[in-house]
Amino acid sequence: MPLRDALHRLAASREELEAADELAICRAHGATPVAEVQPRRPARVYGVVSALTYRPRGQAPALVARLYDGSGTMDLIFLGRHEVPGIEPGRRLLAEGMVLDDRGRLAIFNPAYRLSPPGGQQ
C-alpha cells in the first residue's frame, strides 16, 4: 500500500473507511459505482440493501430497496410487489437495468438481480 493511502486510512473517519470498503467490493464484482451511473443508460450495480420501504405508486404498490455501494445510493423499485424473497436490509445483491431519474433519485424499475449469499461479500 503506498504511503499516501496508508496515511489517508489513518486519518479517515470510520464512515469513510466503510464507504471505501463498500466501493472496493462493488468494483470487485465488475459493477459501476452508483456515483458514476447516468439516467437513461443501462447499468450494473452492486451493493448492500440499506433500507426497504413500501410505497403506493398510483394504483400499483411498489417495494423500494435502497442500495448503497460506498459511492452513493439508488433505489431498486419492484412494481406490484409487497415483498421480494431474499431482499432485506443488510443483504448484498447485483442489480441490472435501465437507470431512471425518479423524482430526483436514481432508480432502476424491476431490475434483474442476483442475491449474494447471506452474510457474505461475494
C-alpha positions in Angstrom: 0.0 0.0 0.0 1.5 3.4 -0.9 2.4 5.7 1.9 -0.3 8.2 0.9 -3.0 5.6 1.1 -1.7 4.4 4.5 -1.8 8.0 5.8 -5.3 8.5 4.4 -6.6 5.4 6.2 -5.1 6.6 9.4 -6.8 10.0 9.2 -10.1 8.8 7.7 -13.3 8.5 9.7 -14.9 5.1 10.3 -17.6 6.1 7.8 -15.1 7.0 5.1 -13.3 3.7 5.6 -16.5 1.7 5.4 -17.5 3.6 2.3 -14.1 2.8 0.7 -14.5 -0.9 1.6 -18.0 -1.0 0.1 -16.8 0.7 -3.1 -13.9 -1.8 -3.4 -16.4 -4.7 -3.1 -18.6 -3.1 -5.8 -15.7 -2.8 -8.2 -14.6 -6.4 -7.4 -17.9 -7.5 -8.8 -17.5 -5.6 -12.0 -20.2 -3.2 -11.2 -20.4 0.5 -11.9 -20.4 2.7 -8.8 -23.7 4.5 -8.2 -21.9 7.8 -8.3 -20.9 7.1 -12.0 -24.2 5.8 -13.4 -26.2 8.0 -15.7 -30.0 8.3 -16.1 -31.3 6.7 -19.4 -28.4 4.3 -19.6 -28.3 0.7 -18.6 -26.2 -0.1 -15.5 -24.9 -3.0 -13.4 -24.7 -2.0 -9.7 -23.6 -4.0 -6.6 -24.1 -3.1 -3.0 -25.9 -3.7 0.2 -29.6 -3.1 0.8 -29.7 -0.3 3.4 -33.5 0.1 3.7 -36.7 -1.3 2.4 -39.9 0.8 2.1 -43.3 0.1 0.7 -45.0 2.9 -1.2 -48.1 3.0 -3.3 -47.4 4.4 -6.8 -50.8 5.4 -8.1 -52.9 2.3 -8.3 -50.0 -0.2 -8.1 -47.9 -1.0 -4.9 -44.1 -0.8 -5.1 -41.4 -2.2 -2.9 -38.3 0.1 -2.8 -34.9 -1.3 -1.9 -32.3 1.4 -1.2 -28.9 0.1 -2.5 -25.7 1.5 -1.0 -22.3 0.9 -2.6 -19.9 3.3 -0.9 -20.2 5.9 -3.6 -23.9 6.7 -3.2 -27.4 5.2 -3.1 -30.0 4.3 -5.6 -33.5 2.9 -5.4 -34.4 -0.5 -6.8 -38.2 -0.3 -7.4 -40.2 -3.5 -7.7 -43.6 -2.5 -9.1 -46.6 -4.5 -8.0 -44.7 -6.1 -5.1 -45.2 -6.0 -1.3 -42.1 -8.1 -0.8 -39.3 -9.9 -2.8 -38.0 -13.1 -1.3 -34.4 -12.7 -0.1 -34.3 -8.9 -0.4 -33.9 -7.5 3.0 -31.7 -4.9 4.8 -28.1 -6.0 5.0 -28.3 -8.3 2.0 -25.9 -7.8 -0.8 -27.0 -8.0 -4.4 -26.1 -7.3 -8.0 -28.8 -5.5 -10.0 -29.0 -4.6 -13.7 -31.4 -2.4 -15.6 -32.1 1.0 -17.1 -31.4 3.8 -14.8 -34.0 6.5 -14.5 -34.4 9.7 -12.5 -37.3 9.0 -10.1 -38.3 12.4 -8.5 -34.6 13.4 -8.2 -33.3 10.0 -7.2 -31.5 7.4 -9.3 -33.6 4.3 -9.7 -34.0 1.0 -11.6 -37.5 -0.2 -12.0 -38.0 -4.0 -11.8 -34.3 -4.8 -12.1 -32.8 -8.1 -12.9 -30.9 -9.1 -9.8 -28.7 -11.8 -8.2 -28.5 -12.2 -4.4 -25.2 -12.7 -2.8 -25.0 -15.4 -0.1 -26.3 -14.2 3.3 -23.6 -12.7 5.4 -21.1 -12.8 2.6 -19.4 -10.2 0.4 -19.5 -12.4 -2.7 
